[in-house]
Amino acid sequence: MTTDSAETVFGAEQVRRARFAVAAVFTVHGAVTGSFATRVPWIQDHAGLSAGQLGLALAFPAIGASLAMPLAGAISHRFGARTALRGLLALWTLALVLPALAPNLLTLCAALLVYGASAGMSDVAMNALGVEVENRLGRSIMSGLHGMWSVGALIGSAAGTVAAHLGADARLHHTVAALALTVLGLIACQGVLDLRSEPDEEPPPRFTLPPRSALVIGAVGFCAVFAEGASLDWSAVYLRDVMDSSAGLAAASTTAFALTMAVARIAGDRVVDRCGAVRTVRVGGVLATAGGLLVVTSPNSVLAMCGFGLLGLGVAVVVPLAFAAAGRSGPNPSQAIAGVATITYTSGLIAPSAIGSLAEATSLIVSFGLVTVLAFGLVLGAGVLRAGNRPVAAKGVGAPGTAAAEPRA
């Protein structure tokens, strides 16, 4: 994409409007994830799946995203950033309908393959545009954008909690949600920057090998995003199966997790400015570890929900700080950020499947024991983030993996 200055291509007011537009896109994207996560128990029952089978099905979004994410850059290069985002976001919002329609394991795996592919492509496109707006504004906005993704997840999970409490059929719930979110997404996309490639510009590379410096930083992000993905997709199932909670209360655990994530991300920049990146992540690791311990040892649903809330609070700001550190870890910031993005995105996509597989072999309590161990890894590994304390924007728009990816967001 062309990277001419805002003054020569876009006016300052247009760039500021684009910031709010892309924030709305992040919110819509998060709302799809929140809507899906709260109805996972319904989908599991509808398809007649065991915990292990559900875990297998939840691996297919990772497969779909891995196959499709490289296409996002080429789509943006060919059609322009705004048109590409409009189409990919609509594909993602409409894909919400598919999992609830699946009557068995095979069809659910196919539905989640499409669901994951659309999630990955739209995620790359919106993050790339967010980075471009950040570059043109000359100040950090990515943490706030990811906070808006969490707000969207909170809204979606709150609506899902109400639907589950009322005993609503997830097929009807997700159809209504998908249509509403598609309309909102199309409206939001009207305000994003309409970036286009020069006629003679080469398409962005499909793959980027991460430098060694990104691997250690990415490992810290891996721990945080694994805990996030596991909690988001399995908290409701955990409360239902382990705590014997009602469907409404089980869904509310996902809402509690999303709420703490949203609050922490929106306030994250101020906390980091005051405390520094290393201390913020270390304290967050302590909170997440305490939350994990509370989940696996809790005698009742209320304390388990508090544990999921602490997990969300503890891991919320780790990924933006990992990107900041990557951007200052070597001579090629974009390549380092791409490497961390690949690691963290993969973590968020494999976590639900790994939790299900371990639960099938042992129990969900043991699965969240693993989450607790990984949360403690944030305490031990926080020092590697000393290289940076603010999110760093990658150069260019539309190149897969050059922007922060949220498993969710």
Salt bridges, closest charged atoms under 4 A:
GLU13 OE1 - ARG16 NH2 2.84
ASP45 OD2 - ARG240 NH1 3.22
GLU132 OE2 - ARG136 NE 2.88
ASP169 OD2 - ARG171 NH2 2.66
ASP194 OD2 - ARG196 NE 3.65
GLU228 OE1 - ARG265 NH2 3.25
ASP241 OD1 - ARG240 NE 2.81
ASP273 OD1 - ARG390 NH1 3.87
GLU406 OE1 - HIS146 ND1 3.78
GLU406 OE1 - ARG265 NH2 2.85
